[in-house]
Amino acid sequence: MKSTNEPILLVGAGPMASEYAKVLKALEREFIVVGRSQKSAEEFEKIVGVKVITGGIDRFLNQKKDIPTVAIVAISEEQLGSATIKLLKNDVKIILVEKPAGLDFEDVRKVKRLAERMKAKVYVGYNRRFYASVKKAQEIIKKDDGISSIFFDFTEASFRIVPLVKAPGVKENWFLQNSTHVIDLAFFLAGVPKKLSAFTSGSLPWHHKGAIFSGAGETKKGILFSYHANWDAPGRWALEIMTKKSKLIFKPLEKLQIQQFGTFEVKDIKIDDNLDTEFKAGIYREVESFLGNKKDLCTISEQVENLKYYQQILGGKN
């Protein structure tokens, strides 16, 4: 994919922005990077070999007359919504913003409302949709005549999260900020809920909205699903998809195993994951889609629609 027309605006110069930049370079797309601090800019330049315009997005938008109309927003969680809103107000028309597109539920809704008003397209970066393991599973699901049921586990590793230094509000919204990676993938493959019964109990010092989550329901595609997550016990993310012929197991999500009908044996499935090992998993295909046909991307409208299911899973807490 050769560089064409205007450059892409990459907002952010941290680790995630570096991952997007590596892909843009590989796709031979011209891009401008806007970051805040000199320190992060220097680190970015060392890793990617591209200069960063420092001073933050406000300064860039105030000083720049020719603002690109296509942007990728990859900054810290608490700034995702506000930065996207600033871009929309400056007539940036096509935006890929890192999940979940805002700090909290209302932040995400604000982005959607403004995107509609500005007649802009905003997509939310759920890169797990683009894993090689997911692509391979989709092929098997199609061959097996579809999904019959699905289970997912979004247990978070509390021992890793507690020591993280985050801005106020980020950990308290960790379900939206992180766990929705798993839930989005489950609903992407099986459809969003038509019926959902959700149960929540407990709390953690850094996450008062709940510690244990359990529930079940039926999707609009007629597929039964169930889930469980206990953030106050050992565990990890997982997804299991059942067809009439196979059980497909993602644990971790980057890998794929299969148990076939009539056997207890669980086998590894070989997948073509070169792009997921050369780049951050899922990002290459996600950016390729964003710059191309937009297939399989989560739209901001879809994200806001999913918020009502996320709120149910959280026990009604925003």
C-alpha positions in Angstrom: 0.0 0.0 0.0 1.8 3.1 -1.3 1.6 6.5 0.3 -1.2 8.5 -1.2 -2.7 12.0 -0.7 -2.5 13.5 2.8 -0.5 12.1 5.7 -2.2 10.3 8.6 -2.2 12.1 12.0 -0.9 9.8 14.8 -1.8 11.2 18.2 0.5 9.9 20.9 4.2 9.0 21.2 4.0 6.3 23.9 4.3 2.5 23.5 1.0 1.9 21.8 1.6 4.7 19.4 4.9 3.2 18.5 3.1 -0.1 17.6 0.8 1.8 15.2 3.8 3.7 13.8 5.6 0.4 13.0 2.6 -0.8 11.0 2.2 2.5 9.2 5.9 2.4 8.1 5.5 -1.2 6.9 2.4 -0.2 4.9 4.5 2.7 3.5 2.0 5.3 4.6 3.1 8.8 5.4 2.2 10.0 8.9 2.7 12.9 11.3 3.2 12.1 15.0 2.0 14.5 17.8 3.1 13.8 21.4 3.3 15.8 24.6 6.6 15.4 26.4 10.1 15.6 25.1 11.0 12.4 26.9 8.4 10.3 25.2 9.2 11.9 21.9 12.9 10.9 22.2 12.0 7.3 23.1 9.6 7.1 20.2 12.2 8.5 17.8 14.7 5.9 19.0 12.2 3.0 18.5 10.5 4.1 15.3 13.0 6.5 13.7 10.4 9.2 13.1 10.4 12.8 14.5 7.6 13.8 16.9 5.9 17.2 17.1 5.9 17.9 20.9 3.6 20.1 22.9 0.4 18.0 22.7 -2.7 17.9 20.4 -4.1 21.3 21.5 -0.9 23.2 20.5 -0.7 21.2 17.2 -4.4 22.0 16.3 -4.0 25.7 17.2 -0.8 26.1 15.1 -1.4 23.8 12.2 -3.5 25.1 9.3 -3.5 22.0 7.1 -4.8 19.3 9.5 -5.1 15.8 8.1 -8.6 14.4 7.9 -7.6 10.9 8.9 -6.2 10.1 12.4 -5.2 7.4 14.8 -5.5 8.2 18.5 -3.2 6.1 20.8 -2.7 8.0 24.0 -3.3 7.3 27.7 -6.8 6.1 28.7 -8.0 9.2 30.4 -7.3 11.4 27.3 -8.8 9.2 24.6 -12.3 10.8 24.5 -11.2 14.4 24.9 -8.5 14.1 22.2 -11.0 12.4 19.8 -13.5 15.2 20.4 -10.8 17.9 19.7 -10.1 16.2 16.4 -13.7 16.0 15.5 -14.1 19.7 16.2 -11.3 20.4 13.8 -12.9 18.5 10.9 -10.9 15.3 11.2 -13.4 12.9 9.5 -12.0 9.4 9.8 -10.6 8.3 13.2 -9.4 5.1 14.8 -9.2 5.5 18.5 -7.8 3.0 20.9 -10.4 1.1 22.9 -12.7 1.9 24.6 -12.7 5.4 23.0 -13.1 7.2 26.4 -12.4 7.1 30.1 -15.9 6.0 31.1 -19.3 5.3 29.6 -20.4 8.9 29.3 -17.1 9.9 27.7 -17.6 7.3 24.9 -21.2 8.5 24.4 -20.0 12.1 24.0 -17.6 10.9 21.2 -20.5 9.2 19.4 -22.8 12.2 19.6 -20.2 14.6 18.2 -19.2 12.2 15.5 -22.8 12.0 14.3 -23.1 15.8 14.4 -19.8 16.3 12.5 -20.8 13.5 10.0 -17.5 11.8 10.8 -16.5 8.1 11.0 -15.0 6.9 14.3 -13.8 3.4 14.9 -12.7 1.8 18.1 -9.4 -0.2 18.2 -10.3 -3.7 19.5 -7.3 -5.4 18.0 -8.3 -8.9 19.2 -10.9 -9.1 16.4 -7.9 -9.2 14.0 -5.8 -11.9 15.6 -4.6 -14.7 13.3 -6.2 -17.2 15.8 -9.6 -15.5 15.4 -9.3 -15.5 11.6 -8.5 -19.3 11.6 -11.4 -19.9 14.0 -13.8 -18.1 11.7 -12.7 -20.4 8.9 -13.4 -23.5 11.1 -16.8 -22.0 12.3 -17.9 -21.5 8.7 -16.9 -25.1 7.7 -18.7 -26.4 10.8 -21.9 -24.5 9.9 -21.7 -21.9 12.6 -21.5 -21.5 16.4 -23.8 -23.4 18.6 -22.7 -21.9 22.0 -20.0 -19.8 23.5 -18.3 -19.2 26.9 -15.9 -16.5 27.9 -13.8 -15.5 30.9 -12.5 -12.0 31.5 -10.7 -12.6 34.8 -8.2 -9.8 35.4 -4.8 -10.4 37.0 -5.2 -8.1 40.0 -1.6 -8.7 41.1 -0.5 -7.0 37.9 -3.0 -4.1 38.1 -2.5 -3.0 41.7 1.1 -1.7 41.2 0.2 0.1 37.9 0.4 3.9 38.1 -2.6 5.2 36.3 -4.5 8.5 36.1 -7.5 8.9 38.4 -10.5 6.9 37.2 -8.7 4.5 35.0 -8.5 1.5 37.4 -12.0 2.2 38.6 -13.1 1.8 35.0 -10.9 -1.2 34.3 -13.8 -3.3 33.2 -14.5 -0.9 30.3 -10.8 -0.1 29.7 -9.6 -3.7 29.5 -12.1 -6.5 30.1 -14.2 -5.4 27.1 -11.4 -6.8 24.9 -12.7 -10.3 25.6 -16.4 -9.4 25.7 -16.2 -7.5 22.4 -14.6 -10.4 20.8 -17.2 -12.9 22.0 -20.1 -10.6 20.8 -18.2 -9.9 17.5 -18.2 -13.7 16.8 -21.5 -14.8 18.3 -23.7 -11.6 18.1 -24.8 -9.2 20.8 -27.2 -10.3 23.5 -31.0 -10.6 22.9 -31.4 -11.8 26.5 -28.9 -11.4 29.3 -29.0 -12.4 33.0 -26.1 -11.0 34.9 -24.8 -11.4 38.5 -22.1 -9.4 40.2 -20.6 -9.6 43.7 -17.7 -8.3 45.8 -15.4 -5.3 45.2 -11.7 -4.5 45.2 -10.0 -1.5 46.7 -9.2 -0.2 43.1 -12.5 -1.5 41.5 -15.6 -0.9 43.6 -17.9 -1.8 40.8 -17.4 -5.6 41.3 -14.9 -8.4 41.7 -16.9 -11.5 40.6 -19.0 -11.6 37.5 -21.2 -14.4 36.2 -24.0 -14.6 33.7 -25.7 -16.1 30.7 -28.0 -15.3 27.8 -28.9 -15.7 24.2 -27.5 -13.6 21.3 -29.5 -12.0 18.5 -28.2 -14.8 16.3 -29.8 -17.4 18.6 -26.6 -18.5 20.2 -26.5 -19.4 23.9 -23.6 -17.9 25.8 -22.3 -17.8 29.4 -19.4 -16.1 31.2 -17.6 -16.0 34.4 -14.8 -13.8 35.8 -13.3 -13.6 39.3 -10.8 -10.8 39.8 -10.2 -11.9 43.4 -8.9 -15.4 42.4 -6.3 -16.8 40.0 -7.3 -16.9 36.4 -6.8 -15.4 32.9 -8.8 -14.4 29.8 -10.3 -17.2 27.8 -12.8 -17.9 25.1 -14.4 -21.2 24.1 -16.5 -21.6 21.0 -18.7 -24.7 20.4 -19.8 -25.9 17.0 -21.5 -29.3 16.2 -18.1 -30.7 15.3 -15.5 -28.8 17.4 -14.7 -26.9 20.6 -12.3 -24.0 19.8 -10.3 -22.9 22.7 -8.5 -19.5 23.0 -6.4 -19.5 26.1 -4.5 -17.3 25.7 -6.5 -15.5 23.0 -3.5 -15.4 20.6 -3.4 -19.2 20.4 -6.0 -21.7 19.1 -6.7 -25.2 20.2 -9.3 -27.7 19.1 -11.2 -30.6 20.6 -13.1 -32.5 18.0 -16.4 -34.4 18.4 -15.9 -37.9 19.6 -12.6 -37.3 21.4 -11.3 -35.8 24.6 -7.9 -34.9 23.0 -7.1 -31.2 22.8 -4.8 -30.3 19.9 -2.9 -27.1 19.0 -4.0 -25.6 15.6 -1.2 -24.2 13.5 -2.0 -20.6 12.5 -0.2 -18.2 10.2 0.6 -15.6 12.9 3.7 -14.0 11.3 2.1 -10.6 11.4 1.0 -11.1 15.0 4.6 -11.8 16.0 6.4 -9.2 13.8 4.0 -6.5 15.0 1.8 -6.2 18.1 -0.8 -8.9 17.7 -3.8 -7.8 15.6 -2.6 -4.3 14.9 -1.3 -4.8 11.4 -4.6 -6.2 10.1 -6.6 -3.7 12.1 -4.7 -0.7 10.5 -4.9 -2.4 7.1 -8.7 -2.6 7.5 -8.9 1.0 8.8 -7.0 2.4 5.8 -8.9 0.1 3.4 -12.4 -1.4 3.5 -13.1 -0.9 7.3 -14.2 -4.6 7.5 -14.6 -6.0 11.0 -13.8 -2.7 12.8 -15.9 -1.7 15.8 -17.8 1.5 15.0 -18.4 4.1 17.7 -22.2 3.4 17.2 -21.6 -0.3 17.8 -19.5 0.5 20.9 -22.2 2.7 22.4 -24.8 0.0 21.7 -22.5 -2.5 23.5 -22.3 -0.2 26.5 -25.8 -1.2 27.6 -24.7 -4.9 27.8 -21.5 -3.9 29.5 -23.5 -2.0 32.1 -25.7 -5.0 32.7 -22.6 -7.2 33.2 -21.3 -4.7 35.7 -24.5 -5.0 37.7 -26.0 -1.8 36.3 -23.0 0.4 37.3 -21.6 2.9 34.8 
